[in-house]
Amino acid sequence: MAKDVIIYTSNTCPYCVTAKEYLQEKGISYTEKNIQEDLTARKELMDMGHMGVPVLLIDGEEVVGFNKPKIDELLGL
């Protein structure tokens, strides 16, 4: 079953690029929300209590940073 994956990113974040590449390698579709270009996304991220990126939401579960073991666990990989 497909998971609902959202990733909060910025233009200058190397870990964001790594996380997106990893999801693409695994064939996981995701919605990207760039906090530098989307003020609504920035507010959403801050409302969750985060100031840094990447933050992934996988079926509503938060993953802060490129935490590969946690990402794999939540995606069932």
C-alpha positions, 0 to 999 in steps of 0.5 A: 500500500502506498504511503503518504509522504511529505518532505519539507526542504530548502534550496540549500540543504544537502540532506534534503537532496539526499533524502529526495534521491533516496526516496526516488531510488526506492520508488517512493512518490512524495510531495515536496514542500520547499520552505524557502519558496512556500510561506505556508509550508514554512508556517506548517513546519514551524507549527510542528515545532521544527526550524530545520529541514529535512523533515519527512511526514510518512503517514503522519509520522515525523522524521527529522533529518535524513534518518534512514533507519526510521524512514525505512521502518515507516515505509516498510522497506 
